[in-house]
Amino acid sequence: MTWPSWCATAGSAGWFGDLSPRRGMLTAMASLFSTVLLITGGVEFLTDRAMRRALAQIRDEDPEVAVSDVEAASVGAGELTALTSPSLFSSHSAVVVRGIEGLDPTAADELLSYAAAPAADVALVLTHGGGQKGKGVLDKLRKLAAVQEVTSTAPKPWEVSRWVATEVRQLGASISEEGAGYLVSAVGHDLRSLAAAADQLVDAATGADGSRAPISLDLVRQYFGGRAEVKGFDIADAAIDGHTALALEQLRWALNNNVAPVLITSAFASGLRSLARYGVASSKGLREAELAREVGAPPFRLKRLRAQLRGWDSTGISVAIGAVARADLDVKGAADPEYALERMVLTVTGARTE
């Protein structure tokens, strides 16, 4: 049985929910004993988390289960057979084999033989790091009835804010669309960091009685508003919107708080590129999801880009992008970064058509 890739990515199905005692266990899959769980994909954080949650479920079924954890590349002939044999010290055992693309041919044959008829008291968890290596073994495993597969496919850039919202929901809370988007801007696209941030925000939104208020944009700003990336995008949005005084004020705040100038020019470049792509894509009659993919921006940004584009034409965008490129060179060189960035802000706001 193959699970959809979004399950591992978003944590939206079965035992991919939070298994920690602090929040309680969500509905689990059927017993993992007598099965082979195959976790595939190239996202290390999601693969590791899926594996840890599988082990948590296994230990919940039998707290005294004997667990063996090995790297596939180090598994020699006969070792897998020994690991999956009945344990003398426990009624159940679990075996984790990481990176099965590294199995040698003899060990791969042993794995396939075992997976065709797994032992009733053994849970076998396999991980594959993605790519073509080991594909032959993967294809054969997928045809076996006892094998259950989950994948750890990373969300596309425009899906990351939705991933955050799903992550928060799995932790028993909710977050506004604007709050999720702001968090992505603040933390970046690293899923491990976003998961930790979501956990922190859920804790902050949890009252003494255990009730959880919705996570608002204000709460996200309170905890993550000092991140350099957020301030860079705040300045860029203010300038693209034509709010010169606000952009300069925020720029001075950022520089006084040691925000790296290159992060600010990067935020401007990203904002203007998205605006340019939106200007082209919005004339194609695409649906919102298709438009988000074409622009490479999360859906919540489309409304903002639509409003921003009213003050721009293609010539103005070209002028603004040129100003950002010049500022980027200046701040990486010997020029005064404050002067270079202020000139950039003034040129960008002056390039608007209204």
N, C-alpha and C positions, 0 to 999 in steps of 0.2 A: 504494500500500500504506500503510495506516495502522497505526502502532505504538501499543500501549496507552499511556495517559497515565502509568501507573506506571513505565514504562521511563525516561522523562526525570526523573520525580520521584525515583525510588529508585536510578537508575543500575544497573538490574538486568539490562539486556539488551545484548548485543553491545558495540559500541564505546563504550557509556556507562560502561564500566569505566575505571579510571585508566590514562592513556596516558603518564604520566611515565616517563622512563628509569629513575628511582630504583626503581620498583616493577615495571617491565616492562609490556608491552602485553598486554591481554587480547584474546581472539578478536575480530577486527574484522568489520564488515559487508563485503559485496562492495564492489568499487571504487565510489567516489562520482563518478568521471568518467563522463560521458554520462548523468548523472542530475540530478534537481533535489531537493535536500533541503529540506523545508519544516518549520521549527521553529515551533510555535505555542504560545500560552499567555501568561498574564500574570505569570509569575514570572521577573523579570529575571535573577536569579542562575542559575537552571536553564537559561534560554534561552541566556545567555552561555556557560555551561559546555558545553552541547551544541554550540554553534557552535565553541568553541575545540577541542573534542575531534574534531569533524568536520575542522577544518583540520589538526589534528595527524595524522589518518589520511591526509589528502590529501598532506601534506608527507612522510609516511612512504613513500607510493607514488612520489612524485617530489620529492626535496629541493629541486629548482630550480624548482618551480612558481611561476608569476607570480600573485600574489594582489592582487585589487582589492577594496576594502571601501568601500561607499557607503551613505549614508542614502537611503531610497526617496524621501523628500520632495524631495530635491535632484536626482533623476534626470530629465533633460529628454528631449525627443523624440529618438530615434535613439541615445541614450547607451547604453542597455542592449544594443542590437544591436552597438555598437562594443565594449563590454566583453566580450561573448561571442564576438567574432570571433577567428580564429586569431592567436596572438601571434607577433611577429617575433623575440622574444628567448627564448622557451621553448617546449618541445614540448607543455606542458600549462599551463592557466591555471585559476584558481579565482576566482569572483566571489561576494562576500557582499553581499546587499542587505538592509539592516536596516529593519524597520518597513514592510512592503509595504502596510500599510493607508494609507500616505501617498502611494502612487503616483498620479500624475495619470492620467486615462483613456487618453491616448495611450501612456504608458509601460506601463500595465497590459495594454493590447492587445499590445504588443511582448513582454511577459513571457509571456503565454499562448501567443503564436505560437511563441516559442522553446521553451517547456516541452513543446509538442506534439511537437517533434523536436529534442532537445538534441544539441549537438555531442559527438563521441566524446572529444575532448581537453579538455573543459571541465567543471568541477564547479561547479554553481550552488547556493549556500546562501541560503535566504530565511528571514527571521524575521517573525513577526506577533505583535503585542503583546496579542492577545486583544480581546474586545469585538466589537461588530457592525460597526464600520467596516472596510470592505474585505472584507466577507463574500462578496460576489458573486465577487470574484477568487478567494478561498479555495475556494469551492464548485467553481468551474471547474477550479482546479488539482488538486483532490482526485480529479477524474474522469480525469486523465491518467495513462497507464501509467508514465511515467518519473518521476513524483513520489512520493517517499517522505516520509511525515510522522511527526514525533515531537511530542509535546506536553509542556509543562512545567507540568502541573497541580500545585499545592501539596498536600501531604498534609493531611488533616484534623487538628485539634488532637490527637485521640486516636491518630493514626497517626504522629506525629512521632518518638516513641521507636523505632518500628519502622523509620522512615526512617533514623535514626541507626545502628541495627544493620546495615541494608543498606549504608549508606555505609562503615562499618567493614569489613564483609565484602568490599566491592569493593576495599578497600585491602589485602586479604590477611590480615585478622585477625578476631577475634570479640570481642564484648562481652556481658556478662551483661545480662539484662533489667533488673535493678535499676540497673546502671551506666548503661545507656542512658537510663532514666527520670530518674536523678539528674542526668545531663548536661543533659537538656532543662530541668530545673528550674533548673540553674545558669546556663545560657547563654541560655535563652529559646527562642523559636520562629523566630528568624531563621536561615534555612537556610545562608546564607553563613558565619555565625559558627559554626554547628554543624559544618559541613563542615571548617572550619579546626580546630576543637577535636578532631574525630575524627582528623584528620591528625596533630595533636600527640600524641594518646594512642597512636596506632599507632606513631609514632616511639619513644615512651617504652616501649612493650611489645616493641620489637625489640632482640634481643640482638646481641652483637658478631658472632656467627656467622650472623646474618640470620634466626634463628628468632624467632617471635612468640608470646609468651605470651598467653592470653586476657586481655582487659581487664576487670578486676574492679571492683567498687564501691569498694574501697579505693584503687585507682589513680586512679579518677575523682575521689574525694574529695581525694586528695593534690594533684591539679593544679587542681581547680576548687572545692574546699571553702571557699575564702575569698570566693567570689562572694556579693554581697549577697542575690541572689534565693534562693540555697541556704539561707543562714542564716535568712531570713525563713520559708521553708517548713519548715525544721527546727524553729523555734520554734513555728510553728502546729501542726505534727504532734504535738509534745510536749504542747502544751496541750490539743489535741483528744483525745489519748490519756489525759489526766488526770494527766500527770507534771508537777505544778506546780513542784517544785524544779528539775527539769531545764530546763523552759521559762524560768524566771526566770534561771537560770545562763546559758543561751544568749542570752537577751535582753540581759543585761549585757555579754556578750562582743561581741555585735553593736554595741551602742551605743558601747562603748569602741573599736571599730574603725571608727567613723564610718559605719555602715550607716544610710542614710536611714530615719527612722521611717515614712515613707509606704510604703516597700517592705515593711515588716513588717506594717502594717495591711492592705496589699494581699494579702499572702500569707495572712493570717488570713481575709480575706473570700473569697478563692478557695477555700481549704480547706473552709470552712463551706458555701459555695454548692454545692460538689461533694458534700458530705455530704448536704445537703438534697435535691439532685436524685437522689442514689443512693437515699435513703430512699423517694422516690416511685416511681422506676423499678424498683427491685428487687422490687416487688410485682406487676409486670406479667407475670412469667414469660418474660422475654426471654432469648435466648441471649447469651453473653458479648459477642460483637461488637456486637450490637444494643444491649446494655446500655451498652457503652462509648460508642456514638454518642449514646444518649439522655442520658447523664450529661455528655458532653463531656470525658471523661477518657481517657487511654491505658489499655489493658487491664491493664497492670501495677499501676495504681492501684486497681483494683476490689477486690483482696484486702485492701488496706489500708483502704479505705472500708468494706468489709464488717465488718472487725474493729472499726473505730472506731464504727460505728453501734450496736454492742451497748451502748455506754454513753450513748446519747442518745435523746431523744424529740423530737417536733416542738416542744414548748414550750421545751425547753432550747436547741434550735437557734435559735429565734426570739430568746431572751434573749441568746445569744452573738452573733448577728449584730447585734443592737442595740448591744451593748457595743463591737463593732468599729467600727460606724458612728460612735459617740460618740468613740471614741479617734481615728479618722481626722480628725474635725472638730477635735479638740483639738490634734493634732500639726501641723495646718495653720494653727492659730491661734496665740494667745499662751501657751497652756498649757505647763507643763513636760512635755516629751515623755517623759521617763523615768517620771514619775509616771503619766501617761496610759496608757502602754504596760503598766506593771506592773498597774495597775488592770484593764486589759483582760484580761491573762493570768489574773488571779485570778477575774474574773467568768466567763470562758470555762470554766476548769476547774471552777468552782463550779456551772456550769449543767448539768453531766453528771448523769445519773440514778444513777450508781454510782461 
